Amino acid sequence: MPLRINKRNAIYVFKRVLAVLFVAVIFLSFFFLPYYRPDRQLVWSFVWNIHAEIVPFVAILQFIFSFALIFFFLYLLRMRRALYREKEDLAAAITNLDVGFCRQTPGDQGAFLEANDGFLKMLDLSEKELFVFKPVDIHMSKESYGEFCELLNHRGTLIKELQLKKKNGSGVWAVVSAKAVRNERGELRYYEYITMDVSERKWMEEEMSSAYLRFEAVIQNTPNIAIQGFSLDGKILEWNHASELLYGYLKHEILGKRGEDFILRESDRMEFQQLFETMRQTGRPTPPREWKARTKNNKEITVYSSMFPILHNDKVIEIYCMDVDISDRVETESRLNEIKDKLESLALKDPLTEIYNFRYFRERLASEFERAKRTLQPLTIVMMDLDYFKSINDTYGHQYGDRVLKQVARFLKAELRTNDVVSRWGGEEFAIILPDTNRIDGLAVTNKILELFRTRSFGDVTNVIKLKCSMGIVSYPEDPLFSVEELIDAGEECIYRVKERGGDGVALYGHEIGVAEHNLDKMPEEDRKRFIDSVKQRLSFYAVRSERSILEAIYSLAKSIELRDRRTKEHCDRMVEYAEKIAQRMGMNEQEVDNVRRAAMLHDIGKLGISDAILLKPGKLTPEEYEIVKKHPVIGADIISVAGFLKDIVPYILCHHEHFDGKGYPRGLKGEEIPLGARIIAVVDVYEALTSDRPYHKAISKDEAIKILKEGLNTQFDARVVKVFLEIVE
């Protein structure tokens, strides 16, 4: 596409006419030759009119000149054609650019000589319309155009942003690269422009500038919040008026310097730099925190500071910090805490556990209840009672029980939130306030406490015990209760319901708990565990009675195993008989023999926690089923451990499946590490299992069983125990 050329220029037309006349004269000169007439007069005539003698020398010169002129003219035509092609190529290149191009003559009365389509499109003009306009007409400001031309004449080349005028009178911003073209004599011929539309960029720059001004105005005029901007090397770029008032440094005093060197204590500078570096690398803001800062006059203040990054293309370019002076609040809180501590130490603390007492609990509950109703926030209270705690006092003494209560109090305070209120309600009862906590979250807290109780040990070095507890949950506004007394009564009612179910559980107000039947095969795993725990609770109840009652309880539990497998009854009776005889022959005293007898009777009590589908399976157990069966010593020991009177037989029950070479279970003990009572029960248990019918095998003969025992000497069995046992059975 050619350039748009203004062909009405008079000089352009005159040059073309002269070129045509020059060519015509040269052509005609080829046919004229000089000659002398008879009167010796030199004349010119066409070649075909010459009748006289031609002047030889002049004719020769004429022909030479003619041929030289023709050759030179042809050369000029060739050069002109080459220049024309280059001009066409340049015009095509300029035309196809996305930018605009134009030439214009200088002066107020100047005119456009050439322009490409990009220039016409930028101004929304046609070719005809453009060449009617003067250059000054397409500029929004005549003054700026005049200054531009004056500066261009002076410099020769110039790049500048100008606002041009479109056809409809609206402005368009363009970057103009201009050149003043001069002839050989240095006279100005015309201007050449290359223009690029930057209206969108200009609009974005103006918007960004406006946004920055608004941002700057917000920062500078934000009261009571000191805002600082930091470069990535930690130097201050922004320092608002509130920062000047807070820290005492004027803006010109602090800009370009590292702020932490001026306002932070030396002990905090390293931590601040680490937080700053972390934010610079990750691009994530840090949690708000408090800093101890100092002002220009060395006054120490406490500020609540929040830091956040400014991102561009997911990269941190600046970091801002907002500080609020909380010195007065911190001082007030400190005084209030001192007063609070004094009050608590005087009247609101339990002297034994050093946690809040029931009086403080009532007052605080009333306050939290009113706050919950006023702010529409949830509130949950938990009432907790330690199960079978009386038996602990009876077994180990009240001094030991007090030590355990202190440990429980410390345990609860450590596991709960700092704003939760833990208090001793009385005796072995505790009460907990969980502010801003609904029923679901409260249930999660109590379940966590229950699980921790099951894994944590209490007591001292000599006597270590496990504790269970019953807990009740009451929540506002889920539960329709309208006074503090109703909340407390509801919590105690929940505890009573848990106690009825055997303890070691949680009850929600208005929700039932427990298991309806004791068929282990039909129970879910969670209910089976609850049933086992209820057995522990009943055994704990028996532990507070006389020795005779405890023995009755032991036989009662043994009966529960017999009911599941009739063959187990005779197995237990023979085991007790054999175990007692072995213990006597190995020199154990009367109390130790009695412990062995009881352990033999209860050694498989842990099978209460194993499903009948596994225990009575006729075929071989799968590896997964065998792993479940291997848990019964631990389950049995756990059941027995709740009765302090039976604590001495717990190791026998726990270790009666350990092997003498250390390859047994559950703890992998070996040799003398295994209690003697457990080694006795291990031998008798295997012998009885071999000589009795079981779901998974038929009974073998006495001789075959003895042979197997001998093969297990010093590997599975203690050789001394086997020797004594063989003396009894043979």
Sequence and secondary structure as in RCSB ss.txt:
>XXXX:A:sequence
MPLRINKRNAIYVFKRVLAVLFVAVIFLSFFFLPYYRPDRQLVWSFVWNIHAEIVPFVAILQFIFSFALIFFFLY
LLRMRRALYREKEDLAAAITNLDVGFCRQTPGDQGAFLEANDGFLKMLDLSEKELFVFKPVDIHMSKESYGEFCE
LLNHRGTLIKELQLKKKNGSGVWAVVSAKAVRNERGELRYYEYITMDVSERKWMEEEMSSAYLRFEAVIQNTPNI
AIQGFSLDGKILEWNHASELLYGYLKHEILGKRGEDFILRESDRMEFQQLFETMRQTGRPTPPREWKARTKNNKE
ITVYSSMFPILHNDKVIEIYCMDVDISDRVETESRLNEIKDKLESLALKDPLTEIYNFRYFRERLASEFERAKRT
LQPLTIVMMDLDYFKSINDTYGHQYGDRVLKQVARFLKAELRTNDVVSRWGGEEFAIILPDTNRIDGLAVTNKIL
ELFRTRSFGDVTNVIKLKCSMGIVSYPEDPLFSVEELIDAGEECIYRVKERGGDGVALYGHEIGVAEHNLDKMPE
EDRKRFIDSVKQRLSFYAVRSERSILEAIYSLAKSIELRDRRTKEHCDRMVEYAEKIAQRMGMNEQEVDNVRRAA
MLHDIGKLGISDAILLKPGKLTPEEYEIVKKHPVIGADIISVAGFLKDIVPYILCHHEHFDGKGYPRGLKGEEIP
LGARIIAVVDVYEALTSDRPYHKAISKDEAIKILKEGLNTQFDARVVKVFLEIVE
>XXXX:A:secstr
   EE TT HHHHHHHHHHHHHHHHHHHHTTEEEEE TTS EEEEEGGG  S B HHHHHHHHHHHHHHHHHHHH
HHHHHHHHHHHHHHHHHHHHHSSSEEEEE SSTT  EEEE HHHHHHHT  HHHHHHS GGGGBS HHHHHHHHH
HHHHHSEEEEEEEEE TTS EEEEEEEEEEEE TT  EEEEEEEEEE HHHHHHHHHHHHHHHHHHHHHHH TT 
EEEEE TTSBEEEE HHHHHHH   HHHHTTSBTHHHHB HHHHHHHHHHHHHHHHH      EEEEEE TT  E
EEEEEEEEEEEETTEEEEEEEEEEE HHHHHHHHHHHHHHHHHIIIIIB TTT SB HHHHHHHHHHHHHHHHHH
T  EEEEEEEETTHHHHHHHH HHHHHHHHHHHHHHHHHHS TTSEEEEEETTEEEEEEET  HHHHHHHHHHHH
HHHHH  EE SS EE   EEEEEEEETTS   SHHHHHHHHHHHHHHHHHTTSSEEEETT   S S   TTTS H
HHHHHHHHHHHHHHHHHHTS HHHHHHHHHHHHHHHHTT THHHHHHHHHHHHHHHHHHHTT  HHHHHHHHHHH
HHTTGGGGGS HHHHT SS   HHHHHHHTTHHHHHHHHHHT GGGGGGHHHHHHTT  TTS  SSS   GGGS 
HHHHHHHHHHHHHHHTS BTTB    HHHHHHHHHHTBTTTB HHHHHHHHHHH 
